[in-house]
Amino acid sequence: MRSKDIFKIILGLLVMVVGTYGVIYWRWHVLDLFKGALGPSVFFIGLLILLIGMSDLRS
């Protein structure tokens, strides 16, 4: 393994630990963010399915 690969692995683990700490420490804010993003996510998933269906009709 090269030192660059080891650095990326260590950095990835560090970012995961910081992210986990953030989710645990700010869990209510994360929950609010998730609830706020749920509606637009469902809308865009529906839009994607609609576009795929229309594309299948054209071909």
N, CA, C and O atoms as a Tripos MOL2 file, in Angstrom:
@<TRIPOS>MOLECULE
protein
  236   235    59     0     0
PROTEIN
NO_CHARGES

@<TRIPOS>ATOM
      1 N           0.8310   -1.1860    0.0000 N.3       1 MET1
      2 CA          0.0000    0.0000    0.0000 C.3       1 MET1
      3 C           0.8710    1.2430    0.0000 C.2       1 MET1
      4 O           1.9090    1.3110    0.6580 O.2       1 MET1
      5 N           0.4150    2.2040   -0.7500 N.am      2 ARG2
      6 CA          1.1260    3.4710   -0.7660 C.3       2 ARG2
      7 C           0.6620    4.3330    0.3940 C.2       2 ARG2
      8 O          -0.4160    4.1260    0.9500 O.2       2 ARG2
      9 N           1.4790    5.2880    0.7420 N.am      3 SER3
     10 CA          1.1400    6.1620    1.8730 C.3       3 SER3
     11 C          -0.0980    7.0090    1.5660 C.2       3 SER3
     12 O          -0.8410    7.3730    2.4780 O.2       3 SER3
     13 N          -0.3210    7.3220    0.2890 N.am      4 LYS4
     14 CA         -1.4950    8.0890   -0.0950 C.3       4 LYS4
     15 C          -2.7730    7.2880    0.1770 C.2       4 LYS4
     16 O          -3.7750    7.8500    0.6200 O.2       4 LYS4
     17 N          -2.7360    5.9790   -0.0870 N.am      5 ASP5
     18 CA         -3.8960    5.1270    0.1700 C.3       5 ASP5
     19 C          -4.1810    5.0210    1.6660 C.2       5 ASP5
     20 O          -5.3360    5.0740    2.0890 O.2       5 ASP5
     21 N          -3.1420    4.8730    2.4510 N.am      6 ILE6
     22 CA         -3.3080    4.7890    3.9040 C.3       6 ILE6
     23 C          -3.8620    6.1030    4.4500 C.2       6 ILE6
     24 O          -4.7130    6.1000    5.3390 O.2       6 ILE6
     25 N          -3.3780    7.2250    3.9160 N.am      7 PHE7
     26 CA         -3.8850    8.5340    4.3290 C.3       7 PHE7
     27 C          -5.3730    8.6550    4.0360 C.2       7 PHE7
     28 O          -6.1250    9.1630    4.8670 O.2       7 PHE7
     29 N          -5.8090    8.1970    2.8670 N.am      8 LYS8
     30 CA         -7.2270    8.2670    2.5050 C.3       8 LYS8
     31 C          -8.0720    7.4060    3.4330 C.2       8 LYS8
     32 O          -9.1670    7.8090    3.8250 O.2       8 LYS8
     33 N          -7.5790    6.2310    3.7850 N.am      9 ILE9
     34 CA         -8.3140    5.3460    4.6870 C.3       9 ILE9
     35 C          -8.4440    5.9820    6.0710 C.2       9 ILE9
     36 O          -9.5260    5.9830    6.6580 O.2       9 ILE9
     37 N          -7.3450    6.5190    6.5870 N.am     10 ILE10
     38 CA         -7.3750    7.1560    7.9080 C.3      10 ILE10
     39 C          -8.2740    8.3880    7.8870 C.2      10 ILE10
     40 O          -9.0430    8.6090    8.8220 O.2      10 ILE10
     41 N          -8.1850    9.1790    6.8430 N.am     11 LEU11
     42 CA         -9.0310   10.3660    6.7260 C.3      11 LEU11
     43 C         -10.5010    9.9690    6.6380 C.2      11 LEU11
     44 O         -11.3540   10.6060    7.2560 O.2      11 LEU11
     45 N         -10.8000    8.9260    5.8780 N.am     12 GLY12
     46 CA        -12.1780    8.4490    5.7830 C.3      12 GLY12
     47 C         -12.7230    7.9960    7.1230 C.2      12 GLY12
     48 O         -13.8600    8.3100    7.4730 O.2      12 GLY12
     49 N         -11.9140    7.2540    7.8790 N.am     13 LEU13
     50 CA        -12.3410    6.8140    9.2090 C.3      13 LEU13
     51 C         -12.5580    7.9980   10.1440 C.2      13 LEU13
     52 O         -13.5130    8.0130   10.9210 O.2      13 LEU13
     53 N         -11.6760    8.9860   10.0700 N.am     14 LEU14
     54 CA        -11.8070   10.1770   10.9050 C.3      14 LEU14
     55 C         -13.0830   10.9470   10.5730 C.2      14 LEU14
     56 O         -13.7960   11.3890   11.4730 O.2      14 LEU14
     57 N         -13.3660   11.1050    9.2980 N.am     15 VAL15
     58 CA        -14.5800   11.8090    8.8890 C.3      15 VAL15
     59 C         -15.8210   11.0360    9.3360 C.2      15 VAL15
     60 O         -16.8120   11.6400    9.7440 O.2      15 VAL15
     61 N         -15.7720    9.7000    9.2620 N.am     16 MET16
     62 CA        -16.8950    8.8870    9.7290 C.3      16 MET16
     63 C         -17.1280    9.0670   11.2270 C.2      16 MET16
     64 O         -18.2750    9.1430   11.6700 O.2      16 MET16
     65 N         -16.0580    9.1340   12.0050 N.am     17 VAL17
     66 CA        -16.1930    9.3300   13.4560 C.3      17 VAL17
     67 C         -16.7860   10.7010   13.7550 C.2      17 VAL17
     68 O         -17.6770   10.8210   14.5950 O.2      17 VAL17
     69 N         -16.3040   11.7260   13.0780 N.am     18 VAL18
     70 CA        -16.8310   13.0760   13.2900 C.3      18 VAL18
     71 C         -18.2980   13.1390   12.8690 C.2      18 VAL18
     72 O         -19.1110   13.7590   13.5540 O.2      18 VAL18
     73 N         -18.6410   12.5070   11.7530 N.am     19 GLY19
     74 CA        -20.0320   12.4760   11.3030 C.3      19 GLY19
     75 C         -20.9400   11.7470   12.2710 C.2      19 GLY19
     76 O         -22.0530   12.1970   12.5430 O.2      19 GLY19
     77 N         -20.4740   10.6270   12.7930 N.am     20 THR20
     78 CA        -21.2620    9.8820   13.7750 C.3      20 THR20
     79 C         -21.4700   10.7080   15.0380 C.2      20 THR20
     80 O         -22.5680   10.7340   15.5930 O.2      20 THR20
     81 N         -20.4260   11.3770   15.4880 N.am     21 TYR21
     82 CA        -20.5430   12.2590   16.6540 C.3      21 TYR21
     83 C         -21.5690   13.3600   16.3810 C.2      21 TYR21
     84 O         -22.3910   13.6780   17.2400 O.2      21 TYR21
     85 N         -21.5150   13.9310   15.1910 N.am     22 GLY22
     86 CA        -22.4610   14.9890   14.8440 C.3      22 GLY22
     87 C         -23.8950   14.5020   14.8210 C.2      22 GLY22
     88 O         -24.7950   15.2000   15.2880 O.2      22 GLY22
     89 N         -24.1190   13.3140   14.2840 N.am     23 VAL23
     90 CA        -25.4760   12.7640   14.2410 C.3      23 VAL23
     91 C         -25.9850   12.4920   15.6510 C.2      23 VAL23
     92 O         -27.1500   12.7550   15.9520 O.2      23 VAL23
     93 N         -25.1270   11.9730   16.5110 N.am     24 ILE24
     94 CA        -25.5430   11.6770   17.8830 C.3      24 ILE24
     95 C         -25.7540   12.9700   18.6760 C.2      24 ILE24
     96 O         -26.7470   13.1060   19.3900 O.2      24 ILE24
     97 N         -24.8380   13.9020   18.5540 N.am     25 TYR25
     98 CA        -24.9000   15.1310   19.3430 C.3      25 TYR25
     99 C         -26.0410   16.0390   18.8920 C.2      25 TYR25
    100 O         -26.7170   16.6470   19.7220 O.2      25 TYR25
    101 N         -26.2590   16.1340   17.5730 N.am     26 TRP26
    102 CA        -27.3030   16.9980   17.0210 C.3      26 TRP26
    103 C         -28.4440   16.1770   16.4360 C.2      26 TRP26
    104 O         -28.9600   16.5050   15.3680 O.2      26 TRP26
    105 N         -28.8410   15.1120   17.1280 N.am     27 ARG27
    106 CA        -29.8170   14.1840   16.5570 C.3      27 ARG27
    107 C         -31.1430   14.8510   16.2240 C.2      27 ARG27
    108 O         -31.7750   14.4780   15.2350 O.2      27 ARG27
    109 N         -31.5880   15.8220   17.0120 N.am     28 TRP28
    110 CA        -32.8760   16.4530   16.7080 C.3      28 TRP28
    111 C         -32.7650   17.3350   15.4690 C.2      28 TRP28
    112 O         -33.7120   17.4240   14.6880 O.2      28 TRP28
    113 N         -31.6400   17.9750   15.2840 N.am     29 HIS29
    114 CA        -31.4500   18.7810   14.0800 C.3      29 HIS29
    115 C         -31.3420   17.8840   12.8500 C.2      29 HIS29
    116 O         -31.8620   18.2130   11.7840 O.2      29 HIS29
    117 N         -30.6680   16.7590   13.0060 N.am     30 VAL30
    118 CA        -30.5560   15.8090   11.8930 C.3      30 VAL30
    119 C         -31.9310   15.2620   11.5490 C.2      30 VAL30
    120 O         -32.2560   15.1010   10.3720 O.2      30 VAL30
    121 N         -32.7480   14.9740   12.5640 N.am     31 LEU31
    122 CA        -34.1000   14.4790   12.3290 C.3      31 LEU31
    123 C         -34.9400   15.5320   11.6170 C.2      31 LEU31
    124 O         -35.6930   15.2020   10.7000 O.2      31 LEU31
    125 N         -34.8250   16.7930   12.0240 N.am     32 ASP32
    126 CA        -35.5420   17.8720   11.3440 C.3      32 ASP32
    127 C         -35.0920   18.0000    9.8940 C.2      32 ASP32
    128 O         -35.9130   18.2030    9.0000 O.2      32 ASP32
    129 N         -33.7990   17.8810    9.6660 N.am     33 LEU33
    130 CA        -33.2720   17.9450    8.3040 C.3      33 LEU33
    131 C         -33.8070   16.7930    7.4650 C.2      33 LEU33
    132 O         -34.1840   16.9830    6.3080 O.2      33 LEU33
    133 N         -33.8410   15.5970    8.0490 N.am     34 PHE34
    134 CA        -34.3570   14.4270    7.3410 C.3      34 PHE34
    135 C         -35.8310   14.6080    7.0050 C.2      34 PHE34
    136 O         -36.2570   14.3150    5.8880 O.2      34 PHE34
    137 N         -36.6170   15.0930    7.9770 N.am     35 LYS35
    138 CA        -38.0440   15.3050    7.7290 C.3      35 LYS35
    139 C         -38.2530   16.3850    6.6640 C.2      35 LYS35
    140 O         -39.1710   16.2880    5.8500 O.2      35 LYS35
    141 N         -37.4150   17.3950    6.6740 N.am     36 GLY36
    142 CA        -37.5370   18.4510    5.6810 C.3      36 GLY36
    143 C         -37.1420   18.0050    4.2870 C.2      36 GLY36
    144 O         -37.6750   18.5060    3.2970 O.2      36 GLY36
    145 N         -36.2130   17.0700    4.2030 N.am     37 ALA37
    146 CA        -35.7520   16.5930    2.8990 C.3      37 ALA37
    147 C         -36.6070   15.4530    2.3650 C.2      37 ALA37
    148 O         -36.4860   15.0910    1.1950 O.2      37 ALA37
    149 N         -37.4660   14.8830    3.1990 N.am     38 LEU38
    150 CA        -38.2490   13.7290    2.7830 C.3      38 LEU38
    151 C         -39.2350   14.0740    1.6700 C.2      38 LEU38
    152 O         -39.3520   13.3310    0.6960 O.2      38 LEU38
    153 N         -39.9390   15.1850    1.8040 N.am     39 GLY39
    154 CA        -40.9190   15.5870    0.7910 C.3      39 GLY39
    155 C         -40.2950   15.8260   -0.5810 C.2      39 GLY39
    156 O         -40.7340   15.2260   -1.5620 O.2      39 GLY39
    157 N         -39.2800   16.6880   -0.6750 N.am     40 PRO40
    158 CA        -38.6430   16.8910   -1.9760 C.3      40 PRO40
    159 C         -38.0120   15.6180   -2.5420 C.2      40 PRO40
    160 O         -37.9950   15.4250   -3.7570 O.2      40 PRO40
    161 N         -37.4990   14.7600   -1.6810 N.am     41 SER41
    162 CA        -36.9050   13.5050   -2.1640 C.3      41 SER41
    163 C         -37.9640   12.6300   -2.8100 C.2      41 SER41
    164 O         -37.7380   12.0690   -3.8820 O.2      41 SER41
    165 N         -39.1160   12.5110   -2.1660 N.am     42 VAL42
    166 CA        -40.2010   11.7110   -2.7300 C.3      42 VAL42
    167 C         -40.6650   12.3220   -4.0450 C.2      42 VAL42
    168 O         -40.9420   11.5940   -4.9980 O.2      42 VAL42
    169 N         -40.7550   13.6470   -4.1120 N.am     43 PHE43
    170 CA        -41.1550   14.3130   -5.3490 C.3      43 PHE43
    171 C         -40.1970   13.9910   -6.4930 C.2      43 PHE43
    172 O         -40.6320   13.6410   -7.5900 O.2      43 PHE43
    173 N         -38.8950   14.1090   -6.2390 N.am     44 PHE44
    174 CA        -37.9240   13.8740   -7.3030 C.3      44 PHE44
    175 C         -37.8330   12.4000   -7.6820 C.2      44 PHE44
    176 O         -37.5540   12.0840   -8.8380 O.2      44 PHE44
    177 N         -38.0610   11.4980   -6.7410 N.am     45 ILE45
    178 CA        -38.1160   10.0750   -7.0860 C.3      45 ILE45
    179 C         -39.3150    9.8180   -7.9910 C.2      45 ILE45
    180 O         -39.2100    9.0780   -8.9700 O.2      45 ILE45
    181 N         -40.4520   10.4280   -7.6680 N.am     46 GLY46
    182 CA        -41.6310   10.3040   -8.5210 C.3      46 GLY46
    183 C         -41.3910   10.8850   -9.9030 C.2      46 GLY46
    184 O         -41.8090   10.3000  -10.9030 O.2      46 GLY46
    185 N         -40.7250   12.0250   -9.9700 N.am     47 LEU47
    186 CA        -40.4000   12.6380  -11.2560 C.3      47 LEU47
    187 C         -39.4890   11.7370  -12.0730 C.2      47 LEU47
    188 O         -39.6740   11.5970  -13.2820 O.2      47 LEU47
    189 N         -38.5180   11.1320  -11.4300 N.am     48 LEU48
    190 CA        -37.6090   10.2160  -12.1140 C.3      48 LEU48
    191 C         -38.3610    9.0100  -12.6620 C.2      48 LEU48
    192 O         -38.1270    8.6010  -13.8000 O.2      48 LEU48
    193 N         -39.2600    8.4370  -11.8680 N.am     49 ILE49
    194 CA        -40.0490    7.2920  -12.3340 C.3      49 ILE49
    195 C         -40.9360    7.7050  -13.5010 C.2      49 ILE49
    196 O         -41.0820    6.9510  -14.4630 O.2      49 ILE49
    197 N         -41.5260    8.8870  -13.4280 N.am     50 LEU50
    198 CA        -42.3530    9.3930  -14.5190 C.3      50 LEU50
    199 C         -41.5420    9.5430  -15.7990 C.2      50 LEU50
    200 O         -41.9980    9.1380  -16.8690 O.2      50 LEU50
    201 N         -40.3590   10.1130  -15.7070 N.am     51 LEU51
    202 CA        -39.5170   10.2920  -16.8930 C.3      51 LEU51
    203 C         -39.0620    8.9580  -17.4690 C.2      51 LEU51
    204 O         -38.9840    8.8090  -18.6880 O.2      51 LEU51
    205 N         -38.7620    7.9920  -16.6150 N.am     52 ILE52
    206 CA        -38.3840    6.6630  -17.1040 C.3      52 ILE52
    207 C         -39.5600    6.0200  -17.8200 C.2      52 ILE52
    208 O         -39.3850    5.4050  -18.8710 O.2      52 ILE52
    209 N         -40.7650    6.1570  -17.2540 N.am     53 GLY53
    210 CA        -41.9550    5.5990  -17.8980 C.3      53 GLY53
    211 C         -42.2350    6.2540  -19.2340 C.2      53 GLY53
    212 O         -42.5870    5.5700  -20.1950 O.2      53 GLY53
    213 N         -42.0850    7.5700  -19.3150 N.am     54 MET54
    214 CA        -42.3090    8.2620  -20.5830 C.3      54 MET54
    215 C         -41.2550    7.8660  -21.6020 C.2      54 MET54
    216 O         -41.5610    7.7420  -22.7870 O.2      54 MET54
    217 N         -40.0280    7.6680  -21.1670 N.am     55 SER55
    218 CA        -38.9620    7.2410  -22.0660 C.3      55 SER55
    219 C         -39.2510    5.8570  -22.6270 C.2      55 SER55
    220 O         -38.9950    5.5980  -23.8030 O.2      55 SER55
    221 N         -39.7880    4.9580  -21.7900 N.am     56 ASP56
    222 CA        -40.1280    3.6170  -22.2590 C.3      56 ASP56
    223 C         -41.2720    3.6570  -23.2660 C.2      56 ASP56
    224 O         -41.3080    2.8390  -24.1850 O.2      56 ASP56
    225 N         -42.2080    4.5940  -23.1100 N.am     57 LEU57
    226 CA        -43.3140    4.7090  -24.0580 C.3      57 LEU57
    227 C         -42.8280    5.1730  -25.4280 C.2      57 LEU57
    228 O         -43.3660    4.7480  -26.4500 O.2      57 LEU57
    229 N         -41.8340    6.0260  -25.4570 N.am     58 ARG58
    230 CA        -41.3270    6.5530  -26.7270 C.3      58 ARG58
    231 C         -40.5670    5.5120  -27.5270 C.2      58 ARG58
    232 O         -40.5320    5.5810  -28.7550 O.2      58 ARG58
    233 N         -39.9670    4.5640  -26.8590 N.am     59 SER59
    234 CA        -39.1670    3.5720  -27.5930 C.3      59 SER59
    235 C         -39.9470    2.3040  -27.8660 C.2      59 SER59
    236 O         -39.4180    1.3730  -28.4730 O.2      59 SER59
@<TRIPOS>BOND
     1     1     2 1
     2     2     3 1
     3     3     4 2
     4     3     5 am
     5     5     6 1
     6     6     7 1
     7     7     8 2
     8     7     9 am
     9     9    10 1
    10    10    11 1
    11    11    12 2
    12    11    13 am
    13    13    14 1
    14    14    15 1
    15    15    16 2
    16    15    17 am
    17    17    18 1
    18    18    19 1
    19    19    20 2
    20    19    21 am
    21    21    22 1
    22    22    23 1
    23    23    24 2
    24    23    25 am
    25    25    26 1
    26    26    27 1
    27    27    28 2
    28    27    29 am
    29    29    30 1
    30    30    31 1
    31    31    32 2
    32    31    33 am
    33    33    34 1
    34    34    35 1
    35    35    36 2
    36    35    37 am
    37    37    38 1
    38    38    39 1
    39    39    40 2
    40    39    41 am
    41    41    42 1
    42    42    43 1
    43    43    44 2
    44    43    45 am
    45    45    46 1
    46    46    47 1
    47    47    48 2
    48    47    49 am
    49    49    50 1
    50    50    51 1
    51    51    52 2
    52    51    53 am
    53    53    54 1
    54    54    55 1
    55    55    56 2
    56    55    57 am
    57    57    58 1
    58    58    59 1
    59    59    60 2
    60    59    61 am
    61    61    62 1
    62    62    63 1
    63    63    64 2
    64    63    65 am
    65    65    66 1
    66    66    67 1
    67    67    68 2
    68    67    69 am
    69    69    70 1
    70    70    71 1
    71    71    72 2
    72    71    73 am
    73    73    74 1
    74    74    75 1
    75    75    76 2
    76    75    77 am
    77    77    78 1
    78    78    79 1
    79    79    80 2
    80    79    81 am
    81    81    82 1
    82    82    83 1
    83    83    84 2
    84    83    85 am
    85    85    86 1
    86    86    87 1
    87    87    88 2
    88    87    89 am
    89    89    90 1
    90    90    91 1
    91    91    92 2
    92    91    93 am
    93    93    94 1
    94    94    95 1
    95    95    96 2
    96    95    97 am
    97    97    98 1
    98    98    99 1
    99    99   100 2
   100    99   101 am
   101   101   102 1
   102   102   103 1
   103   103   104 2
   104   103   105 am
   105   105   106 1
   106   106   107 1
   107   107   108 2
   108   107   109 am
   109   109   110 1
   110   110   111 1
   111   111   112 2
   112   111   113 am
   113   113   114 1
   114   114   115 1
   115   115   116 2
   116   115   117 am
   117   117   118 1
   118   118   119 1
   119   119   120 2
   120   119   121 am
   121   121   122 1
   122   122   123 1
   123   123   124 2
   124   123   125 am
   125   125   126 1
   126   126   127 1
   127   127   128 2
   128   127   129 am
   129   129   130 1
   130   130   131 1
   131   131   132 2
   132   131   133 am
   133   133   134 1
   134   134   135 1
   135   135   136 2
   136   135   137 am
   137   137   138 1
   138   138   139 1
   139   139   140 2
   140   139   141 am
   141   141   142 1
   142   142   143 1
   143   143   144 2
   144   143   145 am
   145   145   146 1
   146   146   147 1
   147   147   148 2
   148   147   149 am
   149   149   150 1
   150   150   151 1
   151   151   152 2
   152   151   153 am
   153   153   154 1
   154   154   155 1
   155   155   156 2
   156   155   157 am
   157   157   158 1
   158   158   159 1
   159   159   160 2
   160   159   161 am
   161   161   162 1
   162   162   163 1
   163   163   164 2
   164   163   165 am
   165   165   166 1
   166   166   167 1
   167   167   168 2
   168   167   169 am
   169   169   170 1
   170   170   171 1
   171   171   172 2
   172   171   173 am
   173   173   174 1
   174   174   175 1
   175   175   176 2
   176   175   177 am
   177   177   178 1
   178   178   179 1
   179   179   180 2
   180   179   181 am
   181   181   182 1
   182   182   183 1
   183   183   184 2
   184   183   185 am
   185   185   186 1
   186   186   187 1
   187   187   188 2
   188   187   189 am
   189   189   190 1
   190   190   191 1
   191   191   192 2
   192   191   193 am
   193   193   194 1
   194   194   195 1
   195   195   196 2
   196   195   197 am
   197   197   198 1
   198   198   199 1
   199   199   200 2
   200   199   201 am
   201   201   202 1
   202   202   203 1
   203   203   204 2
   204   203   205 am
   205   205   206 1
   206   206   207 1
   207   207   208 2
   208   207   209 am
   209   209   210 1
   210   210   211 1
   211   211   212 2
   212   211   213 am
   213   213   214 1
   214   214   215 1
   215   215   216 2
   216   215   217 am
   217   217   218 1
   218   218   219 1
   219   219   220 2
   220   219   221 am
   221   221   222 1
   222   222   223 1
   223   223   224 2
   224   223   225 am
   225   225   226 1
   226   226   227 1
   227   227   228 2
   228   227   229 am
   229   229   230 1
   230   230   231 1
   231   231   232 2
   232   231   233 am
   233   233   234 1
   234   234   235 1
   235   235   236 2
@<TRIPOS>SUBSTRUCTURE
     1 MET1         2 RESIDUE 1 A MET
     2 ARG2         6 RESIDUE 1 A ARG
     3 SER3        10 RESIDUE 1 A SER
     4 LYS4        14 RESIDUE 1 A LYS
     5 ASP5        18 RESIDUE 1 A ASP
     6 ILE6        22 RESIDUE 1 A ILE
     7 PHE7        26 RESIDUE 1 A PHE
     8 LYS8        30 RESIDUE 1 A LYS
     9 ILE9        34 RESIDUE 1 A ILE
    10 ILE10       38 RESIDUE 1 A ILE
    11 LEU11       42 RESIDUE 1 A LEU
    12 GLY12       46 RESIDUE 1 A GLY
    13 LEU13       50 RESIDUE 1 A LEU
    14 LEU14       54 RESIDUE 1 A LEU
    15 VAL15       58 RESIDUE 1 A VAL
    16 MET16       62 RESIDUE 1 A MET
    17 VAL17       66 RESIDUE 1 A VAL
    18 VAL18       70 RESIDUE 1 A VAL
    19 GLY19       74 RESIDUE 1 A GLY
    20 THR20       78 RESIDUE 1 A THR
    21 TYR21       82 RESIDUE 1 A TYR
    22 GLY22       86 RESIDUE 1 A GLY
    23 VAL23       90 RESIDUE 1 A VAL
    24 ILE24       94 RESIDUE 1 A ILE
    25 TYR25       98 RESIDUE 1 A TYR
    26 TRP26      102 RESIDUE 1 A TRP
    27 ARG27      106 RESIDUE 1 A ARG
    28 TRP28      110 RESIDUE 1 A TRP
    29 HIS29      114 RESIDUE 1 A HIS
    30 VAL30      118 RESIDUE 1 A VAL
    31 LEU31      122 RESIDUE 1 A LEU
    32 ASP32      126 RESIDUE 1 A ASP
    33 LEU33      130 RESIDUE 1 A LEU
    34 PHE34      134 RESIDUE 1 A PHE
    35 LYS35      138 RESIDUE 1 A LYS
    36 GLY36      142 RESIDUE 1 A GLY
    37 ALA37      146 RESIDUE 1 A ALA
    38 LEU38      150 RESIDUE 1 A LEU
    39 GLY39      154 RESIDUE 1 A GLY
    40 PRO40      158 RESIDUE 1 A PRO
    41 SER41      162 RESIDUE 1 A SER
    42 VAL42      166 RESIDUE 1 A VAL
    43 PHE43      170 RESIDUE 1 A PHE
    44 PHE44      174 RESIDUE 1 A PHE
    45 ILE45      178 RESIDUE 1 A ILE
    46 GLY46      182 RESIDUE 1 A GLY
    47 LEU47      186 RESIDUE 1 A LEU
    48 LEU48      190 RESIDUE 1 A LEU
    49 ILE49      194 RESIDUE 1 A ILE
    50 LEU50      198 RESIDUE 1 A LEU
    51 LEU51      202 RESIDUE 1 A LEU
    52 ILE52      206 RESIDUE 1 A ILE
    53 GLY53      210 RESIDUE 1 A GLY
    54 MET54      214 RESIDUE 1 A MET
    55 SER55      218 RESIDUE 1 A SER
    56 ASP56      222 RESIDUE 1 A ASP
    57 LEU57      226 RESIDUE 1 A LEU
    58 ARG58      230 RESIDUE 1 A ARG
    59 SER59      234 RESIDUE 1 A SER
